[in-house]
């Protein structure tokens, strides 16, 4: 199980970097669609990149993982709410839903709720 959790942490972190660094133009358009200001977009992006970094560091320092995983899950839940608010098609919900579930899985493992 620890290998699967580590893989989940890497998938979350890599996904965040790809979306928030290499596909930032899409993020700009989405946040405009949601009616959120640039400051909120930038704060969310900085938070997600910082949390992704902590998830990767948590591979070597497991004590770092629980809080970032829960915070990432919260941000992904907020993304779901934003998609619902603007009535996006279902395929727009899928990436943040998968990251929400992965974040909860990682948090549950590091909280000791799942046997290793």
N, C-alpha and C positions, 0 to 999 in steps of 0.2 A: 504493500500500500504506500509506503513512503516514496517509492519511485513514481507512482501515479500522481501523488500530491505535488512532488517536485515538478513533474511535467505540466501539471495544471498551473502552477505558479509561473512557469516559463511561457506557457501559452497566453495567459492573461497579460503578462508583461510585454511580450512581443506584439500582441494584438494592439495594446495601447500605443506602443511606439509607432507601429505602422500607421495607425489611424491618425494619431495626433501630431506626427512629424511628417510622414510622407504623403498623407492624404488630407492635409490641413485645409486645403481649399474646399473639400466636402464638408468639413466641420464648420467652416465659416458660413456656408450656405444653410446648413441644418440649423444653426443657432439663429440665423435670420428668420428662418421659417418658424421657429419656436417663439420668436419675438423676444429673445433674450439679448441683453446688451453685450458688447465686446468684452467688458470687464468680467462679466460672469463667465463667458467663454474662456477667457484667459486664465481665470482662477481655477475653473474646472480642469482645464488642460494641465496646468502646473500641478494641481493636486493629483491627477491621474498619473502623470509621469513620475512624481515623487513616490506615490504608492507602488507603482510598478517597480521602481528601483528598490524599494524596501522588500518587495516580494522576492526579487532576485537575490538581494543580500541575505534574505531569510533562508536561502538554501544552505548557507554556511552558519547562520545565526538564527536558528528556529524561533527564538524568543521574539524576534521582530515581526513575525508573520501575522498573528491573530488580528491585531488592530488594523493594519493595512488591508487585510482581506475583508474585514467587516466594513471598513470605510469604502472600499472599492465596490462591495455589494450594494451599499447605500447609493453610491453614485450611479450604478447600473439600474437600480430601482428608479432613481430620478429620471434616467434616460427613458425607461419604459413609460413613465408618466408623461414625459414630453411627447413621445410618439403617440400615445393615446390622445393627448390634448389636441394635436393637429391632425388626428385621424389618418396617420400614415398607413400605407398598405402593410400587411402582415410581414412581408419579407424584410421590412425595415426594422422590425422588432427583434428579429432572430439574433443578430450579433450581440446586442446588449443583454438579451435574455440568457444566451449561452454563457457570457462572461459573469452575469449575476449568479447563475447556478454553479459555475466553477469557483467563484469567489466564496460562495457559501460552503461548498465542499471543502475547500482549503481551510476555511475558518473552523468548520466542524472538526476536521482532523486535528488542527492545532489547539483546539479547545478540549481535546480528549474525548469528544463525542463519538468518534469512529475508532475502532480498534486498528492498530498498526500492525 
